[in-house]
Amino acid sequence: MEEALNATTNLEPGVVTLPQRTTPFALGVFCLKEHKPDKKACELVKEERAIVLIEKRKNGVYAPNAKAMGTLINYLLETRLIAMHQDQVSLVNMKLLSSVP
């Protein structure tokens, strides 16, 4: 089984590598957006350096942002993997959640 794993991941036996980071090193999180945010906050969201988890729509309904939640999960997973690697904890190769389109 180990040979099959190494063949599919192109890893040498006993070598642990981290995937290239796909999320920013820091991620701002706005839990709730009720009003139009300031210009800087809009820039951070547009540059994907911050996310908005829940937005209040014009009709007063609060709507969760599934893509932002996926981004947050990926960010936390990658950060945890990097921390585990730095602490020299054995890692299992895993794919992170794909973002919702």
Residue pairs with C-beta under 8 A, 6 or more apart in sequence:
2 13
5 11
5 93
6 12
6 13
9 93
11 17
11 93
16 85
16 90
16 91
18 81
18 82
18 85
18 91
21 78
21 82
22 74
22 78
22 96
23 71
23 74
23 75
23 78
24 48
24 49
24 75
26 49
27 49
27 50
27 51
27 71
27 72
27 75
28 44
28 49
28 50
28 51
29 50
29 51
29 53
29 72
30 37
30 41
30 45
30 50
30 51
30 52
30 53
31 53
31 54
32 52
32 53
32 54
32 55
32 56
32 62
33 52
33 54
33 55
33 56
34 56
35 56
37 45
41 50
44 50
45 51
45 52
48 71
51 65
51 68
51 71
51 72
52 65
52 68
53 64
53 65
53 68
53 69
53 72
54 62
54 63
54 64
54 65
55 62
55 63
55 65
56 62
56 63
57 63
66 100
67 99
67 100
67 101
70 97
70 98
70 99
70 100
71 99
73 97
74 96
74 97
74 99
77 96
77 97
78 96
81 91
84 91
85 91
